[in-house]
């Protein structure tokens, strides 16, 4: 098979074309997300057009927040022309579900912090429901209990 003109390329050029850093290229290789690449006689890595395409795939999957294991699965499915799209959809839906749970948890944290901030007088006095709540060590994301006595109108 004749190489495509302009290919293969060294790691810096492959990284540039893929929109990732050379450090990340080496990291993806170390995780086995890329097959072993060719090397020059002096040991420099040489990347093909297919390698760069896979690096773009990995980079895009990372920007969508997929885990390395999910990316490994998606790469395998992408390279398997006989794949069932249901397998791809299952991974993507699982990721959506995980994102929704993380968003809900962050919104609960935001609500708790908003409640605490609204209860804090923010004046020169040392009383602070924010610090009281943190000192109570509550792990749950709900309205503070340690500071309720300081909440107005309660």
N, C-alpha and C positions, 0 to 999 in steps of 0.2 A: 504494500500500500504506500503510495507516494504521499509525503507530508504536504499539507496545505501550505501555500506560500505564506511566510510570516510566522509560521509555527514550526516547532515548539518555541516557547518563550521562557525566560528565566522567571524566578519567583516574584521579583519586584514588578515586572510587566504583567504577569498573570494576576497579581493582586490588584494592580491599577485597573486592568480591564474588567475584573470582577467586582470592583468597588469595595474591596476589603483590604485589611492590612496584611503585610507579609507574615506578621506574627500570627494572625488568625489563620492564614493558609497553613502554616506549620501546625497550629493547634488542631485544625480540622483533620489534617493528615494523621496526627498522633492519635486521634480518636477513631481513626479508620473510616472516616466519612468519605475520603478520597482513596482510590486505589493507589498503590505505590507508583510514583511517577518516575519517568526515565531520568537518567543523570548523564551529564557529559563525562568525558574521560577524566576530567579533574574533579568530578563529584558534585557539580552544580545541578540543582533540580531543573528539569525542563518540563513545562506544562503544555498540554495539547489544547486545542480548541474545546474538546469535550470536557477536559478538566476545568477550564475557565467557566464553561456553561454550568457545570456542577457547582462550582464556587458561587456563581450568581444565584443558583437555586438555594444553596445553603444560606447565603446572605439574606435573601428575601424571606425565607422561612424564619430566620432569626428576627428580622424586623417585625414579623407577625407574632413573635413571642413563643414559637414552638420550642420545646425542649430539645436537647441534643438527641435523646432517644427517639422522640417523635420525628425529628429530621432524618435520622437513620432509617426509620420505617418508611417515611415519605420518599426518600431517595431510592430505596429498594423498589418501591411501587412505581416510581417514575421510570426507572430503568427496566422494569418488567412490562413489556408491551402486552402481555396476556393478563394483566392485572384486572381485578374487578374494581370499578370506581366506588363501590360500596365500602371497600376497605379504606380508601382515601377519605371518603366522607365520614366514616366512623372516627378516624383520627382527628379530623377537623372539628367534628361535633364535640368530641371529648375536650378538645382545646377550648372551644367556645364555652362549654359548661364550666371549665376551670376558670376561665377569665371572668365569667359571670359571678362565680363564688368569690373570687378575689375582689372584684368591684364592689360586691355587696359588703364584704368585710371592711373595705376601705371607706365606704359610705357610712358604715356604722361607726368607725373610728372618727370620721369627720363630724357626725352628729354628736358623739360624746364630747369631742373637743369643743364644738360650738356651744354646747350646753355649759361646759366648764368655763369657757371664756365669758359667756354671758353672765355667769354667776360671780365672776371675779370683779370686784369693785375697781381694781386697777389704780388704787390710790396709795397714799403713804403708809397705810396700816399694814401690818404683817399678815393679817388673815388672808388666806388664799385658797379657794376651793380647788384650784388646779393642783397645787402642791399637796393638799390634803388627799385628793384622789390618788395621785401618784404614790404617796406614802402608804396608802391603804393597800397598794399592790393588787388591785383588781385586774384579773385577766380577761374578764368578760367585756364585751363591747356594748354596754348599756349605760343608762343614766347613772351617774355616780351616786353611791349610797353614803359614803363617808362625808360627803359635802351637803347632803340634803338639808341638814339643819341650817345651813347658811343660804339656802335658796330662798329668794324672795317669794312671798305669798304662799308659803307652805307651812 
